[in-house]
Amino acid sequence: MAFKSIAIGSDHAGYDLKAKLAEELRSSGYEVLDCGTGDATNSVDYPDFGKAVAEAVTSGKVDGGVVVCGTGIGISIAANRHPGIRAALCHDITTARLCREHNDANVLALGARLVGEVVAKDCLNAFLTTEFAGDRHARRVEKLG
């Protein structure tokens, strides 16, 4: 899957990192659909933004997604509740690469309180540039539904 357009969303805890990643995506030529939230000061609920990104991906509005909350756990669970979404919580380049290569992940989840900006950008780059290996992995991904 070649990503050309990305939906990105976060709660208040992930807002600052989301804004930096959206800027990185735009400067790299990706079309970005910002699914919110709009600031870091108002407390909001991460499931709303995981859902918005998941719906943008499954509807075909975008090719893939990025979700960010404090730990990345809650928002990845929220996104994965939607059939067709394979959101992977990543903490380093290796997990970001392998989630694409082995699991054909279509949403990258990050924890703003756990990874810094540099690591997050490295994860994003690995996620966007790694292709699904297919082969024996395709059979396993099919079983995910």
N, CA, C and O atoms as CSV, one atom per row, in Angstrom:
chain,resi,resn,atom,element,x,y,z
A,1,MET,N,N,0.861,-1.185,0.000
A,1,MET,CA,C,0.000,0.000,0.000
A,1,MET,C,C,0.893,1.230,0.000
A,1,MET,O,O,1.693,1.438,0.913
A,2,ALA,N,N,0.749,2.007,-0.999
A,2,ALA,CA,C,1.469,3.279,-1.023
A,2,ALA,C,C,0.573,4.346,-0.409
A,2,ALA,O,O,-0.506,4.641,-0.923
A,3,PHE,N,N,1.026,4.905,0.673
A,3,PHE,CA,C,0.258,5.950,1.344
A,3,PHE,C,C,0.451,7.282,0.625
A,3,PHE,O,O,1.579,7.715,0.388
A,4,LYS,N,N,-0.649,7.915,0.288
A,4,LYS,CA,C,-0.606,9.261,-0.289
A,4,LYS,C,C,-1.369,10.240,0.584
A,4,LYS,O,O,-1.071,11.434,0.611
A,5,SER,N,N,-2.355,9.718,1.294
A,5,SER,CA,C,-3.173,10.558,2.170
A,5,SER,C,C,-3.293,9.879,3.533
A,5,SER,O,O,-3.419,8.658,3.635
A,6,ILE,N,N,-3.249,10.705,4.567
A,6,ILE,CA,C,-3.237,10.203,5.937
A,6,ILE,C,C,-4.230,10.988,6.782
A,6,ILE,O,O,-4.232,12.219,6.763
A,7,ALA,N,N,-5.072,10.279,7.521
A,7,ALA,CA,C,-5.909,10.907,8.548
A,7,ALA,C,C,-5.119,10.874,9.840
A,7,ALA,O,O,-4.457,9.881,10.143
A,8,ILE,N,N,-5.185,11.956,10.602
A,8,ILE,CA,C,-4.445,12.019,11.858
A,8,ILE,C,C,-5.365,12.567,12.941
A,8,ILE,O,O,-6.111,13.521,12.718
A,9,GLY,N,N,-5.301,11.955,14.103
A,9,GLY,CA,C,-6.163,12.393,15.197
A,9,GLY,C,C,-5.519,12.115,16.539
A,9,GLY,O,O,-4.680,11.225,16.681
A,10,SER,N,N,-5.938,12.907,17.525
A,10,SER,CA,C,-5.406,12.733,18.873
A,10,SER,C,C,-6.383,13.291,19.887
A,10,SER,O,O,-7.312,14.029,19.557
A,11,ASP,N,N,-6.143,12.913,21.131
A,11,ASP,CA,C,-6.821,13.583,22.230
A,11,ASP,C,C,-5.935,14.745,22.677
A,11,ASP,O,O,-4.940,15.060,22.023
A,12,HIS,N,N,-6.293,15.376,23.783
A,12,HIS,CA,C,-5.541,16.531,24.266
A,12,HIS,C,C,-4.102,16.164,24.630
A,12,HIS,O,O,-3.193,16.965,24.414
A,13,ALA,N,N,-3.883,14.963,25.179
A,13,ALA,CA,C,-2.533,14.556,25.575
A,13,ALA,C,C,-1.625,14.351,24.368
A,13,ALA,O,O,-0.410,14.523,24.465
A,14,GLY,N,N,-2.202,13.989,23.248
A,14,GLY,CA,C,-1.415,13.744,22.045
A,14,GLY,C,C,-1.369,14.898,21.074
A,14,GLY,O,O,-0.721,14.813,20.031
A,15,TYR,N,N,-2.066,16.000,21.414
A,15,TYR,CA,C,-2.211,17.098,20.460
A,15,TYR,C,C,-0.883,17.664,19.956
A,15,TYR,O,O,-0.699,17.806,18.747
A,16,ASP,N,N,0.037,17.986,20.852
A,16,ASP,CA,C,1.288,18.621,20.421
A,16,ASP,C,C,2.072,17.720,19.468
A,16,ASP,O,O,2.595,18.190,18.458
A,17,LEU,N,N,2.155,16.427,19.786
A,17,LEU,CA,C,2.852,15.503,18.904
A,17,LEU,C,C,2.095,15.351,17.590
A,17,LEU,O,O,2.708,15.296,16.524
A,18,LYS,N,N,0.776,15.282,17.659
A,18,LYS,CA,C,-0.029,15.180,16.436
A,18,LYS,C,C,0.240,16.354,15.511
A,18,LYS,O,O,0.399,16.171,14.304
A,19,ALA,N,N,0.291,17.556,16.067
A,19,ALA,CA,C,0.532,18.756,15.255
A,19,ALA,C,C,1.898,18.681,14.572
A,19,ALA,O,O,2.029,19.051,13.405
A,20,LYS,N,N,2.900,18.211,15.284
A,20,LYS,CA,C,4.244,18.084,14.701
A,20,LYS,C,C,4.276,17.021,13.610
A,20,LYS,O,O,4.921,17.206,12.578
A,21,LEU,N,N,3.583,15.913,13.835
A,21,LEU,CA,C,3.545,14.853,12.825
A,21,LEU,C,C,2.759,15.292,11.595
A,21,LEU,O,O,3.137,14.960,10.472
A,22,ALA,N,N,1.679,16.028,11.790
A,22,ALA,CA,C,0.907,16.547,10.651
A,22,ALA,C,C,1.769,17.483,9.813
A,22,ALA,O,O,1.726,17.446,8.584
A,23,GLU,N,N,2.542,18.313,10.482
A,23,GLU,CA,C,3.454,19.232,9.777
A,23,GLU,C,C,4.495,18.434,8.991
A,23,GLU,O,O,4.796,18.758,7.842
A,24,GLU,N,N,5.035,17.397,9.612
A,24,GLU,CA,C,6.013,16.524,8.946
A,24,GLU,C,C,5.399,15.867,7.706
A,24,GLU,O,O,6.029,15.808,6.650
A,25,LEU,N,N,4.173,15.379,7.844
A,25,LEU,CA,C,3.490,14.752,6.711
A,25,LEU,C,C,3.280,15.738,5.566
A,25,LEU,O,O,3.559,15.422,4.410
A,26,ARG,N,N,2.795,16.912,5.885
A,26,ARG,CA,C,2.541,17.920,4.845
A,26,ARG,C,C,3.833,18.320,4.142
A,26,ARG,O,O,3.867,18.444,2.918
A,27,SER,N,N,4.890,18.520,4.917
A,27,SER,CA,C,6.160,18.937,4.311
A,27,SER,C,C,6.773,17.830,3.460
A,27,SER,O,O,7.628,18.092,2.614
A,28,SER,N,N,6.336,16.592,3.687
A,28,SER,CA,C,6.806,15.465,2.878
A,28,SER,C,C,5.892,15.178,1.699
A,28,SER,O,O,6.125,14.231,0.947
A,29,GLY,N,N,4.849,15.993,1.530
A,29,GLY,CA,C,3.981,15.870,0.366
A,29,GLY,C,C,2.740,15.027,0.535
A,29,GLY,O,O,2.048,14.748,-0.444
A,30,TYR,N,N,2.440,14.612,1.759
A,30,TYR,CA,C,1.232,13.826,1.993
A,30,TYR,C,C,0.028,14.747,2.145
A,30,TYR,O,O,0.136,15.857,2.665
A,31,GLU,N,N,-1.113,14.267,1.684
A,31,GLU,CA,C,-2.377,14.941,1.948
A,31,GLU,C,C,-2.787,14.535,3.361
A,31,GLU,O,O,-2.799,13.348,3.690
A,32,VAL,N,N,-3.122,15.518,4.196
A,32,VAL,CA,C,-3.427,15.241,5.603
A,32,VAL,C,C,-4.859,15.648,5.922
A,32,VAL,O,O,-5.266,16.777,5.652
A,33,LEU,N,N,-5.612,14.732,6.492
A,33,LEU,CA,C,-6.947,15.009,7.000
A,33,LEU,C,C,-6.841,15.039,8.517
A,33,LEU,O,O,-6.643,14.000,9.146
A,34,ASP,N,N,-6.970,16.214,9.105
A,34,ASP,CA,C,-6.874,16.358,10.562
A,34,ASP,C,C,-8.241,16.076,11.169
A,34,ASP,O,O,-9.199,16.814,10.941
A,35,CYS,N,N,-8.319,15.006,11.938
A,35,CYS,CA,C,-9.573,14.583,12.557
A,35,CYS,C,C,-9.728,15.109,13.985
A,35,CYS,O,O,-10.618,14.669,14.712
A,36,GLY,N,N,-8.864,16.048,14.391
A,36,GLY,CA,C,-8.959,16.643,15.716
A,36,GLY,C,C,-8.093,15.909,16.717
A,36,GLY,O,O,-7.477,14.895,16.391
A,37,THR,N,N,-8.049,16.392,17.868
A,37,THR,CA,C,-8.635,17.550,18.498
A,37,THR,C,C,-7.862,18.797,18.098
A,37,THR,O,O,-6.789,18.717,17.500
A,38,GLY,N,N,-8.424,19.943,18.436
A,38,GLY,CA,C,-7.850,21.193,17.988
A,38,GLY,C,C,-6.928,21.882,18.963
A,38,GLY,O,O,-6.341,22.908,18.617
A,39,ASP,N,N,-6.774,21.361,20.174
A,39,ASP,CA,C,-5.854,21.993,21.127
A,39,ASP,C,C,-5.519,21.023,22.256
A,39,ASP,O,O,-6.133,19.966,22.400
A,40,ALA,N,N,-4.532,21.414,23.047
A,40,ALA,CA,C,-4.078,20.563,24.144
A,40,ALA,C,C,-4.673,20.961,25.483
A,40,ALA,O,O,-4.395,20.317,26.495
A,41,THR,N,N,-5.486,22.010,25.509
A,41,THR,CA,C,-5.952,22.535,26.792
A,41,THR,C,C,-7.303,21.997,27.230
A,41,THR,O,O,-7.576,21.922,28.428
A,42,ASN,N,N,-8.141,21.627,26.298
A,42,ASN,CA,C,-9.467,21.114,26.644
A,42,ASN,C,C,-9.456,19.593,26.674
A,42,ASN,O,O,-9.113,18.949,25.683
A,43,SER,N,N,-9.831,19.022,27.813
A,43,SER,CA,C,-9.866,17.578,27.951
A,43,SER,C,C,-10.947,16.987,27.043
A,43,SER,O,O,-12.103,17.411,27.075
A,44,VAL,N,N,-10.551,16.007,26.238
A,44,VAL,CA,C,-11.472,15.336,25.311
A,44,VAL,C,C,-11.293,13.831,25.450
A,44,VAL,O,O,-10.394,13.373,26.156
A,45,ASP,N,N,-12.134,13.070,24.788
A,45,ASP,CA,C,-12.150,11.617,24.901
A,45,ASP,C,C,-11.498,10.963,23.681
A,45,ASP,O,O,-11.965,11.131,22.554
A,46,TYR,N,N,-10.419,10.219,23.915
A,46,TYR,CA,C,-9.669,9.596,22.825
A,46,TYR,C,C,-10.504,8.690,21.922
A,46,TYR,O,O,-10.201,8.615,20.732
A,47,PRO,N,N,-11.553,7.986,22.418
A,47,PRO,CA,C,-12.313,7.135,21.492
A,47,PRO,C,C,-12.929,7.909,20.324
A,47,PRO,O,O,-13.068,7.369,19.227
A,48,ASP,N,N,-13.295,9.161,20.557
A,48,ASP,CA,C,-13.902,9.957,19.483
A,48,ASP,C,C,-12.930,10.166,18.326
A,48,ASP,O,O,-13.337,10.174,17.164
A,49,PHE,N,N,-11.662,10.333,18.639
A,49,PHE,CA,C,-10.673,10.636,17.611
A,49,PHE,C,C,-10.123,9.371,16.970
A,49,PHE,O,O,-9.766,9.374,15.792
A,50,GLY,N,N,-10.054,8.286,17.744
A,50,GLY,CA,C,-9.716,6.992,17.154
A,50,GLY,C,C,-10.778,6.566,16.156
A,50,GLY,O,O,-10.468,6.030,15.092
A,51,LYS,N,N,-12.029,6.807,16.508
A,51,LYS,CA,C,-13.149,6.486,15.616
A,51,LYS,C,C,-13.105,7.331,14.354
A,51,LYS,O,O,-13.306,6.811,13.256
A,52,ALA,N,N,-12.848,8.615,14.489
A,52,ALA,CA,C,-12.829,9.505,13.325
A,52,ALA,C,C,-11.744,9.093,12.326
A,52,ALA,O,O,-11.977,9.089,11.117
A,53,VAL,N,N,-10.576,8.751,12.827
A,53,VAL,CA,C,-9.499,8.312,11.938
A,53,VAL,C,C,-9.864,6.972,11.309
A,53,VAL,O,O,-9.684,6.789,10.105
A,54,ALA,N,N,-10.372,6.037,12.102
A,54,ALA,CA,C,-10.754,4.723,11.580
A,54,ALA,C,C,-11.795,4.851,10.476
A,54,ALA,O,O,-11.695,4.183,9.447
A,55,GLU,N,N,-12.779,5.692,10.680
A,55,GLU,CA,C,-13.823,5.870,9.663
A,55,GLU,C,C,-13.274,6.507,8.393
A,55,GLU,O,O,-13.710,6.170,7.292
A,56,ALA,N,N,-12.325,7.423,8.536
A,56,ALA,CA,C,-11.716,8.031,7.349
A,56,ALA,C,C,-10.953,6.982,6.540
A,56,ALA,O,O,-10.972,7.008,5.309
A,57,VAL,N,N,-10.283,6.063,7.229
A,57,VAL,CA,C,-9.530,5.009,6.548
A,57,VAL,C,C,-10.472,3.999,5.912
A,57,VAL,O,O,-10.317,3.674,4.735
A,58,THR,N,N,-11.443,3.497,6.662
A,58,THR,CA,C,-12.315,2.447,6.128
A,58,THR,C,C,-13.242,2.950,5.036
A,58,THR,O,O,-13.666,2.171,4.183
A,59,SER,N,N,-13.563,4.235,5.044
A,59,SER,CA,C,-14.418,4.792,3.999
A,59,SER,C,C,-13.656,5.061,2.703
A,59,SER,O,O,-14.262,5.307,1.659
A,60,GLY,N,N,-12.327,5.013,2.775
A,60,GLY,CA,C,-11.516,5.280,1.591
A,60,GLY,C,C,-11.172,6.741,1.389
A,60,GLY,O,O,-10.551,7.096,0.387
A,61,LYS,N,N,-11.565,7.598,2.324
A,61,LYS,CA,C,-11.198,9.019,2.222
A,61,LYS,C,C,-9.694,9.196,2.219
A,61,LYS,O,O,-9.168,10.094,1.563
A,62,VAL,N,N,-9.004,8.337,2.952
A,62,VAL,CA,C,-7.549,8.383,3.064
A,62,VAL,C,C,-6.989,6.970,2.950
A,62,VAL,O,O,-7.720,5.985,3.053
A,63,ASP,N,N,-5.680,6.892,2.737
A,63,ASP,CA,C,-5.019,5.600,2.584
A,63,ASP,C,C,-4.626,4.964,3.913
A,63,ASP,O,O,-4.560,3.740,4.019
A,64,GLY,N,N,-4.366,5.783,4.923
A,64,GLY,CA,C,-3.929,5.269,6.210
A,64,GLY,C,C,-4.139,6.302,7.289
A,64,GLY,O,O,-4.635,7.398,7.026
A,65,GLY,N,N,-3.758,5.948,8.516
A,65,GLY,CA,C,-4.003,6.861,9.619
A,65,GLY,C,C,-2.906,6.844,10.660
A,65,GLY,O,O,-2.082,5.932,10.730
A,66,VAL,N,N,-2.933,7.901,11.474
A,66,VAL,CA,C,-2.048,8.041,12.625
A,66,VAL,C,C,-2.907,8.516,13.782
A,66,VAL,O,O,-3.661,9.480,13.647
A,67,VAL,N,N,-2.796,7.839,14.925
A,67,VAL,CA,C,-3.537,8.234,16.124
A,67,VAL,C,C,-2.566,8.397,17.282
A,67,VAL,O,O,-1.603,7.640,17.412
A,68,VAL,N,N,-2.832,9.402,18.128
A,68,VAL,CA,C,-1.929,9.699,19.241
A,68,VAL,C,C,-2.754,10.035,20.477
A,68,VAL,O,O,-3.687,10.836,20.423
A,69,CYS,N,N,-2.389,9.408,21.586
A,69,CYS,CA,C,-2.917,9.814,22.890
A,69,CYS,C,C,-1.749,9.767,23.859
A,69,CYS,O,O,-0.605,9.642,23.422
A,70,GLY,N,N,-1.990,9.861,25.133
A,70,GLY,CA,C,-0.900,9.883,26.093
A,70,GLY,C,C,-0.013,8.662,26.015
A,70,GLY,O,O,1.210,8.783,25.947
A,71,THR,N,N,-0.627,7.467,26.023
A,71,THR,CA,C,0.140,6.223,25.943
A,71,THR,C,C,0.040,5.556,24.580
A,71,THR,O,O,0.874,4.716,24.242
A,72,GLY,N,N,-0.960,5.914,23.798
A,72,GLY,CA,C,-1.227,5.253,22.528
A,72,GLY,C,C,-2.120,4.037,22.692
A,72,GLY,O,O,-2.641,3.509,21.710
A,73,ILE,N,N,-2.298,3.594,23.917
A,73,ILE,CA,C,-3.064,2.369,24.162
A,73,ILE,C,C,-4.554,2.592,23.904
A,73,ILE,O,O,-5.162,1.884,23.101
A,74,GLY,N,N,-5.130,3.564,24.580
A,74,GLY,CA,C,-6.570,3.785,24.455
A,74,GLY,C,C,-7.007,4.093,23.044
A,74,GLY,O,O,-8.000,3.546,22.567
A,75,ILE,N,N,-6.279,4.958,22.374
A,75,ILE,CA,C,-6.690,5.369,21.034
A,75,ILE,C,C,-6.476,4.240,20.022
A,75,ILE,O,O,-7.203,4.156,19.031
A,76,SER,N,N,-5.483,3.368,20.261
A,76,SER,CA,C,-5.310,2.217,19.366
A,76,SER,C,C,-6.441,1.205,19.576
A,76,SER,O,O,-6.914,0.597,18.616
A,77,ILE,N,N,-6.870,1.026,20.809
A,77,ILE,CA,C,-8.018,0.147,21.077
A,77,ILE,C,C,-9.264,0.705,20.398
A,77,ILE,O,O,-10.027,-0.038,19.780
A,78,ALA,N,N,-9.467,2.011,20.516
A,78,ALA,CA,C,-10.632,2.653,19.896
A,78,ALA,C,C,-10.622,2.458,18.384
A,78,ALA,O,O,-11.648,2.117,17.797
A,79,ALA,N,N,-9.485,2.670,17.759
A,79,ALA,CA,C,-9.398,2.512,16.301
A,79,ALA,C,C,-9.631,1.065,15.895
A,79,ALA,O,O,-10.315,0.800,14.907
A,80,ASN,N,N,-9.073,0.135,16.643
A,80,ASN,CA,C,-9.181,-1.285,16.290
A,80,ASN,C,C,-10.575,-1.862,16.471
A,80,ASN,O,O,-10.828,-2.990,16.050
A,81,ARG,N,N,-11.468,-1.132,17.074
A,81,ARG,CA,C,-12.854,-1.603,17.212
A,81,ARG,C,C,-13.593,-1.586,15.870
A,81,ARG,O,O,-14.696,-2.123,15.762
A,82,HIS,N,N,-13.000,-0.980,14.864
A,82,HIS,CA,C,-13.643,-0.820,13.561
A,82,HIS,C,C,-13.127,-1.879,12.591
A,82,HIS,O,O,-11.920,-1.977,12.369
A,83,PRO,N,N,-14.034,-2.675,12.009
A,83,PRO,CA,C,-13.611,-3.695,11.053
A,83,PRO,C,C,-12.780,-3.085,9.926
A,83,PRO,O,O,-13.114,-2.032,9.382
A,84,GLY,N,N,-11.709,-3.765,9.596
A,84,GLY,CA,C,-10.826,-3.298,8.534
A,84,GLY,C,C,-9.663,-2.462,9.028
A,84,GLY,O,O,-8.759,-2.141,8.257
A,85,ILE,N,N,-9.675,-2.109,10.290
A,85,ILE,CA,C,-8.574,-1.323,10.853
A,85,ILE,C,C,-7.594,-2.266,11.532
A,85,ILE,O,O,-7.975,-3.166,12.281
A,86,ARG,N,N,-6.333,-2.034,11.249
A,86,ARG,CA,C,-5.238,-2.739,11.907
A,86,ARG,C,C,-4.303,-1.665,12.453
A,86,ARG,O,O,-3.298,-1.313,11.835
A,87,ALA,N,N,-4.663,-1.158,13.624
A,87,ALA,CA,C,-3.863,-0.114,14.277
A,87,ALA,C,C,-2.796,-0.769,15.135
A,87,ALA,O,O,-3.083,-1.670,15.924
A,88,ALA,N,N,-1.563,-0.309,14.974
A,88,ALA,CA,C,-0.438,-0.880,15.713
A,88,ALA,C,C,0.209,0.190,16.579
A,88,ALA,O,O,0.616,1.246,16.094
A,89,LEU,N,N,0.295,-0.103,17.861
A,89,LEU,CA,C,0.974,0.780,18.801
A,89,LEU,C,C,2.474,0.519,18.695
A,89,LEU,O,O,2.937,-0.594,18.944
A,90,CYS,N,N,3.217,1.538,18.328
A,90,CYS,CA,C,4.653,1.383,18.096
A,90,CYS,C,C,5.448,2.300,19.015
A,90,CYS,O,O,5.016,3.398,19.365
A,91,HIS,N,N,6.619,1.811,19.391
A,91,HIS,CA,C,7.497,2.568,20.284
A,91,HIS,C,C,8.872,2.822,19.694
A,91,HIS,O,O,9.683,3.534,20.285
A,92,ASP,N,N,9.137,2.239,18.526
A,92,ASP,CA,C,10.449,2.401,17.904
A,92,ASP,C,C,10.344,2.068,16.418
A,92,ASP,O,O,9.299,1.629,15.936
A,93,ILE,N,N,11.439,2.285,15.707
A,93,ILE,CA,C,11.460,2.050,14.261
A,93,ILE,C,C,11.168,0.589,13.938
A,93,ILE,O,O,10.465,0.296,12.971
A,94,THR,N,N,11.694,-0.316,14.729
A,94,THR,CA,C,11.514,-1.744,14.435
A,94,THR,C,C,10.048,-2.140,14.497
A,94,THR,O,O,9.558,-2.826,13.600
A,95,THR,N,N,9.337,-1.717,15.544
A,95,THR,CA,C,7.917,-2.077,15.616
A,95,THR,C,C,7.124,-1.392,14.512
A,95,THR,O,O,6.171,-1.973,13.991
A,96,ALA,N,N,7.494,-0.178,14.147
A,96,ALA,CA,C,6.793,0.521,13.067
A,96,ALA,C,C,7.018,-0.168,11.723
A,96,ALA,O,O,6.097,-0.276,10.913
A,97,ARG,N,N,8.224,-0.627,11.493
A,97,ARG,CA,C,8.528,-1.334,10.246
A,97,ARG,C,C,7.813,-2.684,10.205
A,97,ARG,O,O,7.207,-3.045,9.196
A,98,LEU,N,N,7.889,-3.423,11.311
A,98,LEU,CA,C,7.303,-4.764,11.331
A,98,LEU,C,C,5.776,-4.753,11.313
A,98,LEU,O,O,5.162,-5.687,10.798
A,99,CYS,N,N,5.160,-3.717,11.865
A,99,CYS,CA,C,3.689,-3.663,11.821
A,99,CYS,C,C,3.194,-3.537,10.390
A,99,CYS,O,O,2.103,-4.008,10.068
A,100,ARG,N,N,3.976,-2.913,9.536
A,100,ARG,CA,C,3.622,-2.822,8.111
A,100,ARG,C,C,4.018,-4.101,7.391
A,100,ARG,O,O,3.220,-4.690,6.662
A,101,GLU,N,N,5.264,-4.525,7.605
A,101,GLU,CA,C,5.824,-5.666,6.886
A,101,GLU,C,C,5.074,-6.964,7.177
A,101,GLU,O,O,4.784,-7.732,6.260
A,102,HIS,N,N,4.763,-7.210,8.438
A,102,HIS,CA,C,4.145,-8.479,8.837
A,102,HIS,C,C,2.632,-8.405,9.033
A,102,HIS,O,O,1.933,-9.396,8.820
A,103,ASN,N,N,2.118,-7.237,9.439
A,103,ASN,CA,C,0.707,-7.140,9.810
A,103,ASN,C,C,-0.117,-6.260,8.892
A,103,ASN,O,O,-1.327,-6.139,9.082
A,104,ASP,N,N,0.509,-5.642,7.900
A,104,ASP,CA,C,-0.183,-4.746,6.971
A,104,ASP,C,C,-1.004,-3.708,7.735
A,104,ASP,O,O,-2.133,-3.394,7.357
A,105,ALA,N,N,-0.419,-3.179,8.822
A,105,ALA,CA,C,-1.120,-2.168,9.621
A,105,ALA,C,C,-1.467,-0.968,8.746
A,105,ALA,O,O,-0.674,-0.548,7.904
A,106,ASN,N,N,-2.656,-0.428,8.958
A,106,ASN,CA,C,-3.071,0.754,8.196
A,106,ASN,C,C,-3.226,1.983,9.085
A,106,ASN,O,O,-3.555,3.064,8.598
A,107,VAL,N,N,-2.992,1.825,10.371
A,107,VAL,CA,C,-3.012,2.947,11.310
A,107,VAL,C,C,-1.831,2.790,12.272
A,107,VAL,O,O,-1.636,1.733,12.871
A,108,LEU,N,N,-1.061,3.848,12.403
A,108,LEU,CA,C,0.043,3.905,13.352
A,108,LEU,C,C,-0.447,4.585,14.620
A,108,LEU,O,O,-1.020,5.673,14.557
A,109,ALA,N,N,-0.227,3.957,15.767
A,109,ALA,CA,C,-0.598,4.542,17.057
A,109,ALA,C,C,0.669,4.856,17.841
A,109,ALA,O,O,1.604,4.057,17.896
A,110,LEU,N,N,0.675,6.042,18.448
A,110,LEU,CA,C,1.830,6.490,19.221
A,110,LEU,C,C,1.388,7.058,20.556
A,110,LEU,O,O,0.301,7.623,20.681
A,111,GLY,N,N,2.246,6.899,21.549
A,111,GLY,CA,C,2.007,7.466,22.871
A,111,GLY,C,C,2.861,8.696,23.075
A,111,GLY,O,O,4.082,8.590,23.186
A,112,ALA,N,N,2.240,9.859,23.126
A,112,ALA,CA,C,2.981,11.119,23.232
A,112,ALA,C,C,3.782,11.218,24.529
A,112,ALA,O,O,4.810,11.894,24.576
A,113,ARG,N,N,3.319,10.558,25.561
A,113,ARG,CA,C,4.036,10.619,26.840
A,113,ARG,C,C,5.142,9.569,26.927
A,113,ARG,O,O,5.896,9.536,27.900
A,114,LEU,N,N,5.239,8.714,25.913
A,114,LEU,CA,C,6.207,7.619,25.938
A,114,LEU,C,C,7.312,7.733,24.904
A,114,LEU,O,O,8.422,7.251,25.127
A,115,VAL,N,N,7.022,8.360,23.782
A,115,VAL,CA,C,8.049,8.529,22.742
A,115,VAL,C,C,8.239,10.015,22.476
A,115,VAL,O,O,7.282,10.790,22.493
A,116,GLY,N,N,9.458,10.393,22.237
A,116,GLY,CA,C,9.746,11.789,21.910
A,116,GLY,C,C,9.465,12.086,20.455
A,116,GLY,O,O,9.131,11.191,19.678
A,117,GLU,N,N,9.600,13.333,20.097
A,117,GLU,CA,C,9.306,13.777,18.737
A,117,GLU,C,C,10.191,13.087,17.702
A,117,GLU,O,O,9.704,12.687,16.645
A,118,VAL,N,N,11.473,12.944,17.991
A,118,VAL,CA,C,12.392,12.329,17.022
A,118,VAL,C,C,12.013,10.871,16.785
A,118,VAL,O,O,11.937,10.431,15.637
A,119,VAL,N,N,11.779,10.128,17.844
A,119,VAL,CA,C,11.389,8.722,17.705
A,119,VAL,C,C,10.042,8.617,16.990
A,119,VAL,O,O,9.859,7.746,16.139
A,120,ALA,N,N,9.113,9.487,17.325
A,120,ALA,CA,C,7.803,9.467,16.667
A,120,ALA,C,C,7.942,9.711,15.164
A,120,ALA,O,O,7.289,9.041,14.365
A,121,LYS,N,N,8.777,10.652,14.783
A,121,LYS,CA,C,8.990,10.930,13.352
A,121,LYS,C,C,9.682,9.756,12.671
A,121,LYS,O,O,9.371,9.436,11.524
A,122,ASP,N,N,10.613,9.115,13.364
A,122,ASP,CA,C,11.255,7.918,12.811
A,122,ASP,C,C,10.235,6.800,12.614
A,122,ASP,O,O,10.243,6.124,11.586
A,123,CYS,N,N,9.361,6.606,13.594
A,123,CYS,CA,C,8.295,5.603,13.476
A,123,CYS,C,C,7.387,5.925,12.293
A,123,CYS,O,O,7.044,5.046,11.502
A,124,LEU,N,N,7.009,7.178,12.184
A,124,LEU,CA,C,6.141,7.605,11.086
A,124,LEU,C,C,6.784,7.303,9.745
A,124,LEU,O,O,6.131,6.760,8.854
A,125,ASN,N,N,8.047,7.645,9.592
A,125,ASN,CA,C,8.749,7.397,8.333
A,125,ASN,C,C,8.817,5.910,8.019
A,125,ASN,O,O,8.582,5.505,6.880
A,126,ALA,N,N,9.135,5.093,9.020
A,126,ALA,CA,C,9.192,3.639,8.807
A,126,ALA,C,C,7.821,3.095,8.415
A,126,ALA,O,O,7.708,2.265,7.513
A,127,PHE,N,N,6.793,3.565,9.091
A,127,PHE,CA,C,5.424,3.134,8.802
A,127,PHE,C,C,5.039,3.475,7.355
A,127,PHE,O,O,4.452,2.654,6.650
A,128,LEU,N,N,5.373,4.676,6.934
A,128,LEU,CA,C,4.969,5.143,5.606
A,128,LEU,C,C,5.761,4.519,4.465
A,128,LEU,O,O,5.256,4.418,3.346
A,129,THR,N,N,6.972,4.108,4.729
A,129,THR,CA,C,7.840,3.640,3.646
A,129,THR,C,C,8.010,2.127,3.581
A,129,THR,O,O,8.670,1.626,2.671
A,130,THR,N,N,7.438,1.398,4.511
A,130,THR,CA,C,7.566,-0.058,4.512
A,130,THR,C,C,6.355,-0.681,3.837
A,130,THR,O,O,5.212,-0.323,4.119
A,131,GLU,N,N,6.624,-1.607,2.953
A,131,GLU,CA,C,5.559,-2.329,2.258
A,131,GLU,C,C,5.237,-3.633,2.988
A,131,GLU,O,O,6.088,-4.198,3.676
A,132,PHE,N,N,4.024,-4.093,2.833
A,132,PHE,CA,C,3.585,-5.375,3.378
A,132,PHE,C,C,4.319,-6.500,2.643
A,132,PHE,O,O,4.372,-6.505,1.413
A,133,ALA,N,N,4.878,-7.440,3.383
A,133,ALA,CA,C,5.664,-8.519,2.792
A,133,ALA,C,C,4.796,-9.552,2.078
A,133,ALA,O,O,5.274,-10.250,1.184
A,134,GLY,N,N,3.534,-9.654,2.462
A,134,GLY,CA,C,2.666,-10.657,1.841
A,134,GLY,C,C,3.090,-12.051,2.243
A,134,GLY,O,O,3.316,-12.324,3.422
A,135,ASP,N,N,3.201,-12.942,1.257
A,135,ASP,CA,C,3.610,-14.325,1.472
A,135,ASP,C,C,2.848,-14.957,2.633
A,135,ASP,O,O,1.620,-14.888,2.681
A,136,ARG,N,N,3.561,-15.564,3.557
A,136,ARG,CA,C,2.924,-16.267,4.676
A,136,ARG,C,C,2.158,-15.323,5.584
A,136,ARG,O,O,1.244,-15.747,6.292
A,137,HIS,N,N,2.521,-14.042,5.571
A,137,HIS,CA,C,1.857,-13.069,6.428
A,137,HIS,C,C,0.437,-12.755,5.943
A,137,HIS,O,O,-0.435,-12.439,6.753
A,138,ALA,N,N,0.204,-12.837,4.656
A,138,ALA,CA,C,-1.122,-12.532,4.090
A,138,ALA,C,C,-2.191,-13.453,4.668
A,138,ALA,O,O,-3.295,-13.005,4.978
A,139,ARG,N,N,-1.875,-14.714,4.811
A,139,ARG,CA,C,-2.810,-15.678,5.384
A,139,ARG,C,C,-3.198,-15.282,6.804
A,139,ARG,O,O,-4.358,-15.401,7.199
A,140,ARG,N,N,-2.231,-14.818,7.551
A,140,ARG,CA,C,-2.471,-14.437,8.944
A,140,ARG,C,C,-3.285,-13.158,9.035
A,140,ARG,O,O,-4.190,-13.046,9.862
A,141,VAL,N,N,-2.965,-12.202,8.189
A,141,VAL,CA,C,-3.706,-10.928,8.187
A,141,VAL,C,C,-5.158,-11.177,7.789
A,141,VAL,O,O,-6.063,-10.550,8.339
A,142,GLU,N,N,-5.389,-12.080,6.844
A,142,GLU,CA,C,-6.766,-12.412,6.446
A,142,GLU,C,C,-7.588,-12.900,7.640
A,142,GLU,O,O,-8.782,-12.614,7.725
A,143,LYS,N,N,-6.972,-13.616,8.540
A,143,LYS,CA,C,-7.670,-14.147,9.713
A,143,LYS,C,C,-8.063,-13.065,10.701
A,143,LYS,O,O,-8.887,-13.299,11.585
A,144,LEU,N,N,-7.481,-11.882,10.559
A,144,LEU,CA,C,-7.839,-10.769,11.440
A,144,LEU,C,C,-9.216,-10.196,11.107
A,144,LEU,O,O,-9.833,-9.521,11.931
A,145,GLY,N,N,-9.679,-10.466,9.920
A,145,GLY,CA,C,-11.015,-9.999,9.533
A,145,GLY,C,C,-11.032,-8.721,8.768
A,145,GLY,O,O,-12.102,-8.239,8.394
